[in-house]
Each structure stands twice: as C-alpha cells, then as structure tokens.
C-alpha cells in the first residue's frame, strides 16, 4: 500500500538584514543570492538600491505571476509570454505611512482564443488566491491584458 503524503500546514521563511553604513544594509537568506537594501530615495536613501517598499510591490507582482503559473499548468494554458508591471501607492494617514493600494498589470500572450478565456479565468483566480495579496491590509488591483499570438 502506498504511503500517504502528508502536506505541511505551515511554512517558515527566514532572512537576515545586516546594516552596512548610512541607510544601507545587506539582505541574506540561506540558499539565496545576497541583496543590497536601503531606505528609498523618496525617504532620503541612496539611488540604485532596492528598498523595502520596492520589495513589497515586487512581492505582490511576483506572487500574482507564480500563482498564475501554477493555475496555468493545471488548466493546460499554452503561454507565449507574460510580463507584469506593478506600482504601489504609499500615503500618510492616521499618523502613519502605509500602502493604500498596489496595482499589477499583467500583459499575457497565449497561443489561441481558447487559451485567452482560460488565462482570464486563471488570472482572476490568481488575484483571489495570491498569498502576498491576501496578507496585506491594502487594496490589490489586477488589471490584465490578454492577447492571442499571431500566427
């Protein structure tokens, strides 16, 4: 008799941030490439280094993508290309800075009209089930554009 596969009910993600100088630090995690991190220029930090605000917006963008890719595989969607642009808005409200919204604009190209319909459904489901989006206390908007490849 085959042994039943037990799925974990929780996962742990760990990293370390080490201050270097000024408003700059290094971000490390086991098995991952090191990254520089800094206060963004909008808040007096240096140009050209990722900030936590960038990471949050990128986390939403990449989570929508990876959730879509999972759903795409399950639905058998023939994907030609995917590129998602994203932006987040930070506001000062109730005495604190916070994200008011994050918008992701996936541009998807699929192989056929049938794939277009399934891709639209998968993107809607990705918007509803994205782990990062569901963990935030702000609006997350997904505004997809889906085209069929010429040919």
TIPADREN-278041 format. One record per atom (N, C-alpha, C, O): atom name; y, x, z. Coordinates in steps of 0.05 Angstrom, whole numbers, plus 5000, padded with zeros to 4 digits. Example, Ala and Ser with C-alpha at 12.3 -4.5 7.8 and 13.67 -1.06 7.14 Angstrom:
+------+------+------+------+
| pado |   py |   px |   pz |
+------+------+------+------+
|    N | 4886 | 5264 | 5156 |
|   CA | 4910 | 5246 | 5156 |
|    C | 4934 | 5264 | 5156 |
|    O | 4934 | 5285 | 5169 |
|    N | 4955 | 5257 | 5142 |
|   CA | 4979 | 5273 | 5143 |
|    C | 5001 | 5258 | 5157 |
|    O | 5023 | 5268 | 5161 |
+------+------+------+------+
//
This chain:
+------+------+------+------+
| pado |   py |   px |   pz |
+------+------+------+------+
|    N | 4976 | 5017 | 5000 |
|   CA | 5000 | 5000 | 5000 |
|    C | 5025 | 5018 | 5000 |
|    O | 5026 | 5038 | 5015 |
|    N | 5044 | 5011 | 4983 |
|   CA | 5069 | 5026 | 4981 |
|    C | 5085 | 5023 | 5006 |
|    O | 5087 | 5002 | 5018 |
|    N | 5098 | 5045 | 5014 |
|   CA | 5115 | 5045 | 5038 |
|    C | 5142 | 5032 | 5031 |
|    O | 5154 | 5039 | 5011 |
|    N | 5150 | 5014 | 5048 |
|   CA | 5176 | 5000 | 5043 |
|    C | 5199 | 5020 | 5047 |
|    O | 5199 | 5036 | 5065 |
|    N | 5218 | 5019 | 5029 |
|   CA | 5242 | 5036 | 5030 |
|    C | 5262 | 5022 | 5049 |
|    O | 5270 | 5000 | 5044 |
|    N | 5270 | 5037 | 5069 |
|   CA | 5290 | 5026 | 5088 |
|    C | 5317 | 5037 | 5080 |
|    O | 5321 | 5061 | 5077 |
|    N | 5336 | 5018 | 5077 |
|   CA | 5363 | 5025 | 5069 |
|    C | 5380 | 5028 | 5095 |
|    O | 5378 | 5012 | 5113 |
|    N | 5396 | 5049 | 5095 |
|   CA | 5414 | 5052 | 5119 |
|    C | 5435 | 5030 | 5120 |
|    O | 5442 | 5019 | 5099 |
|    N | 5444 | 5024 | 5143 |
|   CA | 5465 | 5003 | 5147 |
|    C | 5492 | 5015 | 5152 |
|    O | 5512 | 5000 | 5154 |
|    N | 5494 | 5041 | 5155 |
|   CA | 5520 | 5054 | 5159 |
|    C | 5518 | 5082 | 5147 |
|    O | 5497 | 5094 | 5145 |
|    N | 5541 | 5093 | 5139 |
|   CA | 5543 | 5119 | 5127 |
|    C | 5566 | 5134 | 5140 |
|    O | 5585 | 5121 | 5150 |
|    N | 5565 | 5160 | 5140 |
|   CA | 5585 | 5176 | 5153 |
|    C | 5597 | 5195 | 5132 |
|    O | 5582 | 5208 | 5117 |
|    N | 5623 | 5197 | 5131 |
|   CA | 5637 | 5216 | 5114 |
|    C | 5655 | 5233 | 5131 |
|    O | 5671 | 5223 | 5146 |
|    N | 5652 | 5259 | 5129 |
|   CA | 5667 | 5277 | 5146 |
|    C | 5682 | 5298 | 5130 |
|    O | 5673 | 5306 | 5108 |
|    N | 5705 | 5306 | 5140 |
|   CA | 5721 | 5328 | 5128 |
|    C | 5738 | 5341 | 5149 |
|    O | 5740 | 5332 | 5171 |
|    N | 5750 | 5364 | 5141 |
|   CA | 5767 | 5379 | 5159 |
|    C | 5793 | 5385 | 5145 |
|    O | 5793 | 5394 | 5122 |
|    N | 5815 | 5381 | 5159 |
|   CA | 5841 | 5389 | 5149 |
|    C | 5851 | 5411 | 5166 |
|    O | 5852 | 5409 | 5190 |
|    N | 5860 | 5434 | 5153 |
|   CA | 5870 | 5457 | 5167 |
|    C | 5898 | 5463 | 5158 |
|    O | 5902 | 5468 | 5134 |
|    N | 5917 | 5463 | 5176 |
|   CA | 5945 | 5469 | 5170 |
|    C | 5948 | 5498 | 5161 |
|    O | 5936 | 5516 | 5173 |
|    N | 5963 | 5503 | 5139 |
|   CA | 5968 | 5530 | 5129 |
|    C | 5996 | 5539 | 5136 |
|    O | 6000 | 5559 | 5151 |
|    N | 6016 | 5524 | 5127 |
|   CA | 6044 | 5531 | 5132 |
|    C | 6062 | 5508 | 5124 |
|    O | 6053 | 5491 | 5107 |
|    N | 6085 | 5507 | 5135 |
|   CA | 6104 | 5486 | 5127 |
|    C | 6091 | 5458 | 5129 |
|    O | 6082 | 5450 | 5150 |
|    N | 6091 | 5445 | 5106 |
|   CA | 6079 | 5418 | 5105 |
|    C | 6054 | 5418 | 5087 |
|    O | 6048 | 5398 | 5074 |
|    N | 6039 | 5441 | 5088 |
|   CA | 6016 | 5444 | 5071 |
|    C | 5991 | 5449 | 5088 |
|    O | 5992 | 5462 | 5109 |
|    N | 5968 | 5440 | 5078 |
|   CA | 5943 | 5444 | 5091 |
|    C | 5921 | 5446 | 5070 |
|    O | 5925 | 5442 | 5046 |
|    N | 5897 | 5452 | 5080 |
|   CA | 5873 | 5452 | 5063 |
|    C | 5854 | 5431 | 5072 |
|    O | 5851 | 5426 | 5096 |
|    N | 5841 | 5418 | 5054 |
|   CA | 5821 | 5397 | 5059 |
|    C | 5794 | 5408 | 5051 |
|    O | 5790 | 5415 | 5028 |
|    N | 5775 | 5407 | 5069 |
|   CA | 5748 | 5417 | 5063 |
|    C | 5727 | 5396 | 5072 |
|    O | 5732 | 5381 | 5091 |
|    N | 5705 | 5396 | 5059 |
|   CA | 5682 | 5379 | 5066 |
|    C | 5657 | 5393 | 5056 |
|    O | 5657 | 5404 | 5034 |
|    N | 5636 | 5391 | 5071 |
|   CA | 5612 | 5404 | 5063 |
|    C | 5602 | 5394 | 5036 |
|    O | 5601 | 5370 | 5031 |
|    N | 5596 | 5413 | 5018 |
|   CA | 5586 | 5407 | 4992 |
|    C | 5606 | 5397 | 4972 |
|    O | 5599 | 5387 | 4950 |
|    N | 5632 | 5400 | 4978 |
|   CA | 5653 | 5391 | 4961 |
|    C | 5673 | 5414 | 4956 |
|    O | 5676 | 5431 | 4973 |
|    N | 5688 | 5413 | 4934 |
|   CA | 5708 | 5434 | 4930 |
|    C | 5732 | 5431 | 4949 |
|    O | 5739 | 5408 | 4956 |
|    N | 5743 | 5453 | 4957 |
|   CA | 5767 | 5452 | 4974 |
|    C | 5791 | 5442 | 4959 |
|    O | 5793 | 5446 | 4935 |
|    N | 5808 | 5428 | 4973 |
|   CA | 5833 | 5417 | 4960 |
|    C | 5857 | 5424 | 4977 |
|    O | 5855 | 5427 | 5002 |
|    N | 5879 | 5428 | 4964 |
|   CA | 5905 | 5430 | 4979 |
|    C | 5915 | 5402 | 4984 |
|    O | 5911 | 5384 | 4968 |
|    N | 5929 | 5399 | 5007 |
|   CA | 5941 | 5374 | 5013 |
|    C | 5968 | 5379 | 5027 |
|    O | 5971 | 5399 | 5041 |
|    N | 5987 | 5362 | 5022 |
|   CA | 6014 | 5366 | 5033 |
|    C | 6028 | 5340 | 5036 |
|    O | 6020 | 5319 | 5025 |
|    N | 6049 | 5341 | 5051 |
|   CA | 6068 | 5318 | 5051 |
|    C | 6079 | 5315 | 5023 |
|    O | 6086 | 5335 | 5010 |
|    N | 6080 | 5291 | 5012 |
|   CA | 6090 | 5288 | 4985 |
|    C | 6120 | 5295 | 4983 |
|    O | 6135 | 5293 | 5002 |
|    N | 6129 | 5302 | 4959 |
|   CA | 6157 | 5309 | 4955 |
|    C | 6176 | 5286 | 4963 |
|    O | 6199 | 5292 | 4972 |
|    N | 6167 | 5261 | 4961 |
|   CA | 6184 | 5239 | 4968 |
|    C | 6191 | 5240 | 4998 |
|    O | 6211 | 5228 | 5006 |
|    N | 6175 | 5254 | 5014 |
|   CA | 6180 | 5256 | 5043 |
|    C | 6185 | 5285 | 5051 |
|    O | 6179 | 5293 | 5074 |
|    N | 6195 | 5301 | 5032 |
|   CA | 6204 | 5328 | 5039 |
|    C | 6183 | 5350 | 5035 |
|    O | 6187 | 5373 | 5044 |
|    N | 6160 | 5343 | 5023 |
|   CA | 6139 | 5363 | 5019 |
|    C | 6143 | 5377 | 4992 |
|    O | 6161 | 5370 | 4977 |
|    N | 6125 | 5397 | 4987 |
|   CA | 6127 | 5412 | 4962 |
|    C | 6117 | 5397 | 4938 |
|    O | 6101 | 5378 | 4940 |
|    N | 6127 | 5405 | 4914 |
|   CA | 6117 | 5394 | 4889 |
|    C | 6089 | 5405 | 4883 |
|    O | 6082 | 5426 | 4892 |
|    N | 6074 | 5390 | 4867 |
|   CA | 6049 | 5400 | 4856 |
|    C | 6025 | 5400 | 4873 |
|    O | 6005 | 5413 | 4866 |
|    N | 6026 | 5388 | 4896 |
|   CA | 6002 | 5387 | 4914 |
|    C | 5997 | 5357 | 4921 |
|    O | 6015 | 5342 | 4926 |
|    N | 5971 | 5350 | 4921 |
|   CA | 5963 | 5323 | 4927 |
|    C | 5971 | 5316 | 4956 |
|    O | 5968 | 5333 | 4974 |
|    N | 5981 | 5292 | 4960 |
|   CA | 5987 | 5282 | 4987 |
|    C | 5968 | 5259 | 4994 |
|    O | 5954 | 5249 | 4977 |
|    N | 5968 | 5252 | 5020 |
|   CA | 5951 | 5230 | 5029 |
|    C | 5956 | 5204 | 5014 |
|    O | 5937 | 5189 | 5008 |
|    N | 5981 | 5199 | 5006 |
|   CA | 5987 | 5175 | 4991 |
|    C | 5974 | 5176 | 4964 |
|    O | 5963 | 5155 | 4954 |
|    N | 5974 | 5199 | 4951 |
|   CA | 5961 | 5202 | 4925 |
|    C | 5931 | 5197 | 4929 |
|    O | 5918 | 5184 | 4912 |
|    N | 5919 | 5209 | 4950 |
|   CA | 5891 | 5205 | 4955 |
|    C | 5883 | 5176 | 4959 |
|    O | 5863 | 5167 | 4949 |
|    N | 5900 | 5161 | 4973 |
|   CA | 5894 | 5132 | 4977 |
|    C | 5894 | 5117 | 4951 |
|    O | 5875 | 5102 | 4946 |
|    N | 5914 | 5121 | 4935 |
|   CA | 5916 | 5107 | 4909 |
|    C | 5893 | 5116 | 4891 |
|    O | 5881 | 5100 | 4878 |
|    N | 5887 | 5142 | 4891 |
|   CA | 5864 | 5152 | 4875 |
|    C | 5838 | 5142 | 4885 |
|    O | 5819 | 5137 | 4870 |
|    N | 5835 | 5138 | 4911 |
|   CA | 5810 | 5127 | 4923 |
|    C | 5806 | 5098 | 4913 |
|    O | 5783 | 5091 | 4906 |
|    N | 5827 | 5082 | 4912 |
|   CA | 5824 | 5055 | 4901 |
|    C | 5816 | 5056 | 4872 |
|    O | 5797 | 5043 | 4863 |
|    N | 5830 | 5073 | 4856 |
|   CA | 5825 | 5075 | 4827 |
|    C | 5797 | 5084 | 4822 |
|    O | 5783 | 5073 | 4805 |
|    N | 5788 | 5105 | 4836 |
|   CA | 5761 | 5116 | 4831 |
|    C | 5739 | 5097 | 4842 |
|    O | 5717 | 5097 | 4831 |
|    N | 5745 | 5082 | 4863 |
|   CA | 5726 | 5063 | 4873 |
|    C | 5722 | 5039 | 4854 |
|    O | 5699 | 5030 | 4850 |
|    N | 5744 | 5030 | 4842 |
|   CA | 5741 | 5009 | 4822 |
|    C | 5724 | 5019 | 4799 |
|    O | 5706 | 5005 | 4789 |
|    N | 5729 | 5044 | 4790 |
|   CA | 5713 | 5056 | 4769 |
|    C | 5683 | 5058 | 4776 |
|    O | 5666 | 5048 | 4762 |
|    N | 5677 | 5070 | 4799 |
|   CA | 5649 | 5075 | 4806 |
|    C | 5635 | 5049 | 4812 |
|    O | 5611 | 5046 | 4806 |
|    N | 5649 | 5029 | 4823 |
|   CA | 5636 | 5003 | 4827 |
|    C | 5631 | 4990 | 4800 |
|    O | 5609 | 4978 | 4795 |
|    N | 5650 | 4992 | 4781 |
|   CA | 5646 | 4981 | 4754 |
|    C | 5623 | 4995 | 4740 |
|    O | 5606 | 4982 | 4728 |
|    N | 5621 | 5022 | 4743 |
|   CA | 5599 | 5036 | 4730 |
|    C | 5572 | 5027 | 4741 |
|    O | 5552 | 5025 | 4725 |
|    N | 5570 | 5022 | 4766 |
|   CA | 5545 | 5012 | 4778 |
|    C | 5538 | 4984 | 4765 |
|    O | 5516 | 4980 | 4756 |
|    N | 5558 | 4967 | 4765 |
|   CA | 5554 | 4940 | 4754 |
|    C | 5548 | 4941 | 4724 |
|    O | 5533 | 4925 | 4714 |
|    N | 5562 | 4959 | 4710 |
|   CA | 5558 | 4963 | 4682 |
|    C | 5528 | 4970 | 4676 |
|    O | 5516 | 4959 | 4657 |
|    N | 5517 | 4988 | 4692 |
|   CA | 5490 | 4996 | 4689 |
|    C | 5471 | 4972 | 4693 |
|    O | 5451 | 4969 | 4678 |
|    N | 5476 | 4956 | 4713 |
|   CA | 5459 | 4933 | 4718 |
|    C | 5461 | 4912 | 4696 |
|    O | 5441 | 4898 | 4691 |
|    N | 5484 | 4909 | 4684 |
|   CA | 5489 | 4889 | 4663 |
|    C | 5482 | 4899 | 4635 |
|    O | 5483 | 4883 | 4616 |
|    N | 5476 | 4925 | 4632 |
|   CA | 5470 | 4936 | 4606 |
|    C | 5494 | 4937 | 4587 |
|    O | 5490 | 4933 | 4563 |
|    N | 5517 | 4941 | 4597 |
|   CA | 5541 | 4942 | 4581 |
|    C | 5543 | 4969 | 4567 |
|    O | 5541 | 4990 | 4580 |
|    N | 5546 | 4969 | 4540 |
|   CA | 5550 | 4993 | 4525 |
|    C | 5579 | 5001 | 4526 |
|    O | 5596 | 4991 | 4512 |
|    N | 5584 | 5021 | 4544 |
|   CA | 5612 | 5030 | 4549 |
|    C | 5618 | 5053 | 4530 |
|    O | 5603 | 5072 | 4527 |
|    N | 5641 | 5051 | 4516 |
|   CA | 5650 | 5072 | 4498 |
|    C | 5670 | 5090 | 4513 |
|    O | 5669 | 5115 | 4511 |
|    N | 5689 | 5078 | 4528 |
|   CA | 5708 | 5094 | 4543 |
|    C | 5720 | 5077 | 4566 |
|    O | 5719 | 5053 | 4566 |
|    N | 5730 | 5092 | 4586 |
|   CA | 5743 | 5079 | 4609 |
|    C | 5765 | 5099 | 4619 |
|    O | 5760 | 5122 | 4623 |
|    N | 5788 | 5088 | 4622 |
|   CA | 5810 | 5103 | 4635 |
|    C | 5826 | 5084 | 4652 |
|    O | 5835 | 5063 | 4642 |
|    N | 5829 | 5091 | 4677 |
|   CA | 5844 | 5073 | 4695 |
|    C | 5869 | 5087 | 4705 |
|    O | 5868 | 5108 | 4717 |
|    N | 5892 | 5074 | 4701 |
|   CA | 5917 | 5083 | 4713 |
|    C | 5921 | 5067 | 4739 |
|    O | 5913 | 5044 | 4740 |
|    N | 5933 | 5080 | 4758 |
|   CA | 5938 | 5066 | 4783 |
|    C | 5965 | 5074 | 4795 |
|    O | 5975 | 5096 | 4790 |
|    N | 5976 | 5056 | 4811 |
|   CA | 6000 | 5063 | 4826 |
|    C | 6001 | 5046 | 4851 |
|    O | 5991 | 5024 | 4852 |
|    N | 6012 | 5058 | 4872 |
|   CA | 6015 | 5044 | 4897 |
|    C | 6044 | 5043 | 4905 |
|    O | 6060 | 5061 | 4899 |
|    N | 6051 | 5022 | 4919 |
|   CA | 6078 | 5019 | 4929 |
|    C | 6079 | 5020 | 4959 |
|    O | 6064 | 5006 | 4973 |
|    N | 6095 | 5039 | 4970 |
|   CA | 6099 | 5042 | 4998 |
|    C | 6126 | 5030 | 5006 |
|    O | 6146 | 5035 | 4992 |
|    N | 6127 | 5014 | 5027 |
|   CA | 6151 | 5001 | 5036 |
|    C | 6155 | 5007 | 5066 |
|    O | 6136 | 5012 | 5080 |
|    N | 6180 | 5005 | 5074 |
|   CA | 6186 | 5007 | 5103 |
|    C | 6189 | 4978 | 5112 |
|    O | 6207 | 4964 | 5104 |
|    N | 6172 | 4970 | 5130 |
|   CA | 6172 | 4942 | 5140 |
|    C | 6162 | 4942 | 5169 |
|    O | 6144 | 4956 | 5176 |
|    N | 6173 | 4925 | 5185 |
|   CA | 6165 | 4922 | 5213 |
|    C | 6165 | 4948 | 5228 |
|    O | 6148 | 4953 | 5245 |
|    N | 6184 | 4966 | 5221 |
|   CA | 6188 | 4991 | 5235 |
|    C | 6168 | 5013 | 5227 |
|    O | 6166 | 5033 | 5240 |
|    N | 6153 | 5009 | 5204 |
|   CA | 6134 | 5029 | 5196 |
|    C | 6131 | 5030 | 5166 |
|    O | 6137 | 5010 | 5152 |
|    N | 6123 | 5053 | 5155 |
|   CA | 6117 | 5055 | 5127 |
|    C | 6088 | 5045 | 5123 |
|    O | 6070 | 5051 | 5139 |
|    N | 6084 | 5030 | 5102 |
|   CA | 6057 | 5022 | 5095 |
|    C | 6055 | 5015 | 5066 |
|    O | 6075 | 5008 | 5053 |
|    N | 6031 | 5015 | 5055 |
|   CA | 6027 | 5007 | 5028 |
|    C | 6029 | 4977 | 5027 |
|    O | 6017 | 4963 | 5043 |
|    N | 6045 | 4966 | 5008 |
|   CA | 6046 | 4938 | 5004 |
|    C | 6027 | 4928 | 4982 |
|    O | 6018 | 4906 | 4983 |
|    N | 6021 | 4946 | 4963 |
|   CA | 6002 | 4939 | 4942 |
|    C | 5994 | 4964 | 4927 |
|    O | 6008 | 4985 | 4926 |
|    N | 5970 | 4962 | 4915 |
|   CA | 5960 | 4982 | 4897 |
|    C | 5951 | 4967 | 4872 |
|    O | 5938 | 4947 | 4873 |
|    N | 5959 | 4977 | 4848 |
|   CA | 5952 | 4965 | 4823 |
|    C | 5936 | 4985 | 4807 |
|    O | 5944 | 5008 | 4804 |
|    N | 5913 | 4975 | 4796 |
|   CA | 5896 | 4991 | 4779 |
|    C | 5895 | 4978 | 4752 |
|    O | 5891 | 4954 | 4750 |
|    N | 5899 | 4994 | 4731 |
|   CA | 5899 | 4983 | 4704 |
|    C | 5877 | 4997 | 4687 |
|    O | 5883 | 5017 | 4673 |
|    N | 5853 | 4987 | 4689 |
|   CA | 5831 | 4999 | 4673 |
|    C | 5834 | 4992 | 4643 |
|    O | 5839 | 4969 | 4636 |
|    N | 5831 | 5012 | 4626 |
|   CA | 5830 | 5008 | 4597 |
|    C | 5802 | 5015 | 4589 |
|    O | 5794 | 5038 | 4589 |
|    N | 5788 | 4994 | 4581 |
|   CA | 5759 | 4997 | 4575 |
|    C | 5754 | 4991 | 4546 |
|    O | 5765 | 4972 | 4535 |
|    N | 5737 | 5007 | 4533 |
|   CA | 5728 | 5002 | 4506 |
|    C | 5698 | 4999 | 4507 |
|    O | 5684 | 5017 | 4518 |
|    N | 5688 | 4977 | 4496 |
|   CA | 5659 | 4972 | 4495 |
|    C | 5650 | 4970 | 4466 |
|    O | 5666 | 4970 | 4448 |
|    N | 5623 | 4969 | 4463 |
|   CA | 5612 | 4971 | 4436 |
|    C | 5612 | 4945 | 4420 |
|    O | 5611 | 4945 | 4396 |
|    N | 5613 | 4922 | 4434 |
|   CA | 5611 | 4896 | 4420 |
|    C | 5626 | 4874 | 4435 |
|    O | 5633 | 4877 | 4458 |
|    N | 5630 | 4852 | 4421 |
|   CA | 5643 | 4829 | 4433 |
|    C | 5627 | 4819 | 4457 |
|    O | 5638 | 4811 | 4478 |
|    N | 5601 | 4819 | 4455 |
|   CA | 5584 | 4810 | 4477 |
|    C | 5588 | 4828 | 4502 |
|    O | 5589 | 4819 | 4524 |
|    N | 5591 | 4854 | 4497 |
|   CA | 5597 | 4873 | 4518 |
|    C | 5624 | 4868 | 4531 |
|    O | 5628 | 4873 | 4554 |
|    N | 5644 | 4859 | 4515 |
|   CA | 5670 | 4853 | 4525 |
|    C | 5669 | 4832 | 4547 |
|    O | 5681 | 4836 | 4568 |
|    N | 5655 | 4811 | 4542 |
|   CA | 5652 | 4789 | 4562 |
|    C | 5639 | 4799 | 4588 |
|    O | 5647 | 4793 | 4610 |
|    N | 5617 | 4814 | 4584 |
|   CA | 5603 | 4825 | 4607 |
|    C | 5620 | 4846 | 4622 |
|    O | 5618 | 4847 | 4647 |
|    N | 5636 | 4861 | 4608 |
|   CA | 5654 | 4881 | 4621 |
|    C | 5675 | 4867 | 4637 |
|    O | 5682 | 4876 | 4659 |
|    N | 5686 | 4845 | 4626 |
|   CA | 5706 | 4830 | 4641 |
|    C | 5694 | 4819 | 4667 |
|    O | 5707 | 4820 | 4688 |
|    N | 5670 | 4809 | 4666 |
|   CA | 5656 | 4799 | 4690 |
|    C | 5651 | 4822 | 4710 |
|    O | 5655 | 4819 | 4734 |
|    N | 5643 | 4845 | 4699 |
|   CA | 5637 | 4868 | 4717 |
|    C | 5663 | 4878 | 4730 |
|    O | 5662 | 4886 | 4753 |
|    N | 5685 | 4879 | 4715 |
|   CA | 5710 | 4888 | 4727 |
|    C | 5720 | 4868 | 4748 |
|    O | 5730 | 4877 | 4769 |
|    N | 5716 | 4842 | 4744 |
|   CA | 5724 | 4823 | 4764 |
|    C | 5707 | 4827 | 4789 |
|    O | 5717 | 4826 | 4811 |
|    N | 5681 | 4831 | 4785 |
|   CA | 5663 | 4835 | 4808 |
|    C | 5670 | 4862 | 4822 |
|    O | 5669 | 4863 | 4847 |
|    N | 5677 | 4883 | 4807 |
|   CA | 5685 | 4908 | 4819 |
|    C | 5710 | 4905 | 4836 |
|    O | 5712 | 4916 | 4858 |
|    N | 5729 | 4889 | 4826 |
|   CA | 5753 | 4883 | 4842 |
|    C | 5746 | 4870 | 4868 |
|    O | 5758 | 4876 | 4889 |
|    N | 5727 | 4851 | 4868 |
|   CA | 5719 | 4836 | 4892 |
|    C | 5703 | 4853 | 4912 |
|    O | 5704 | 4847 | 4936 |
|    N | 5688 | 4872 | 4902 |
|   CA | 5669 | 4886 | 4919 |
|    C | 5675 | 4916 | 4925 |
|    O | 5660 | 4929 | 4938 |
|    N | 5697 | 4926 | 4914 |
|   CA | 5704 | 4954 | 4918 |
|    C | 5707 | 4960 | 4948 |
|    O | 5723 | 4947 | 4962 |
|    N | 5692 | 4979 | 4958 |
|   CA | 5693 | 4986 | 4987 |
|    C | 5721 | 4994 | 4996 |
|    O | 5730 | 4985 | 5017 |
|    N | 5734 | 5011 | 4981 |
|   CA | 5760 | 5020 | 4989 |
|    C | 5781 | 4997 | 4989 |
|    O | 5796 | 4994 | 5009 |
|    N | 5781 | 4981 | 4968 |
|   CA | 5800 | 4959 | 4967 |
|    C | 5795 | 4940 | 4991 |
|    O | 5814 | 4931 | 5003 |
|    N | 5770 | 4934 | 4996 |
|   CA | 5763 | 4916 | 5018 |
|    C | 5770 | 4927 | 5045 |
|    O | 5770 | 4912 | 5065 |
|    N | 5775 | 4953 | 5047 |
|   CA | 5781 | 4966 | 5072 |
|    C | 5811 | 4968 | 5078 |
|    O | 5820 | 4977 | 5099 |
|    N | 5828 | 4960 | 5058 |
|   CA | 5857 | 4963 | 5061 |
|    C | 5870 | 4937 | 5069 |
|    O | 5860 | 4915 | 5065 |
|    N | 5893 | 4941 | 5082 |
|   CA | 5909 | 4918 | 5091 |
|    C | 5934 | 4915 | 5072 |
|    O | 5956 | 4913 | 5081 |
|    N | 5928 | 4915 | 5046 |
|   CA | 5949 | 4910 | 5027 |
|    C | 5936 | 4898 | 5002 |
|    O | 5912 | 4898 | 4999 |
|    N | 5953 | 4886 | 4985 |
|   CA | 5943 | 4874 | 4960 |
|    C | 5932 | 4896 | 4942 |
|    O | 5945 | 4917 | 4939 |
|    N | 5909 | 4891 | 4929 |
|   CA | 5899 | 4908 | 4908 |
|    C | 5896 | 4891 | 4883 |
|    O | 5881 | 4871 | 4883 |
|    N | 5910 | 4898 | 4863 |
|   CA | 5910 | 4883 | 4837 |
|    C | 5896 | 4899 | 4816 |
|    O | 5902 | 4923 | 4813 |
|    N | 5878 | 4887 | 4801 |
|   CA | 5865 | 4900 | 4779 |
|    C | 5873 | 4885 | 4754 |
|    O | 5869 | 4860 | 4752 |
|    N | 5886 | 4899 | 4735 |
|   CA | 5896 | 4888 | 4711 |
|    C | 5883 | 4901 | 4687 |
|    O | 5894 | 4920 | 4676 |
|    N | 5859 | 4892 | 4679 |
|   CA | 5843 | 4906 | 4659 |
|    C | 5853 | 4899 | 4630 |
|    O | 5864 | 4878 | 4625 |
|    N | 5847 | 4918 | 4612 |
|   CA | 5850 | 4914 | 4584 |
|    C | 5823 | 4922 | 4572 |
|    O | 5814 | 4945 | 4576 |
|    N | 5810 | 4904 | 4557 |
|   CA | 5784 | 4910 | 4547 |
|    C | 5785 | 4906 | 4516 |
|    O | 5793 | 4885 | 4506 |
|    N | 5776 | 4927 | 4502 |
|   CA | 5775 | 4927 | 4473 |
|    C | 5747 | 4932 | 4463 |
|    O | 5731 | 4943 | 4477 |
|    N | 5742 | 4923 | 4439 |
|   CA | 5717 | 4928 | 4425 |
|    C | 5721 | 4951 | 4406 |
|    O | 5741 | 4951 | 4391 |
|    N | 5703 | 4971 | 4406 |
|   CA | 5706 | 4994 | 4389 |
|    C | 5704 | 4986 | 4360 |
|    O | 5688 | 4969 | 4352 |
|    N | 5721 | 4998 | 4343 |
|   CA | 5720 | 4993 | 4315 |
|    C | 5695 | 5006 | 4303 |
|    O | 5686 | 5028 | 4311 |
|    N | 5683 | 4992 | 4285 |
|   CA | 5661 | 5006 | 4272 |
|    C | 5639 | 4989 | 4264 |
|    O | 5619 | 4999 | 4254 |
+------+------+------+------+
//
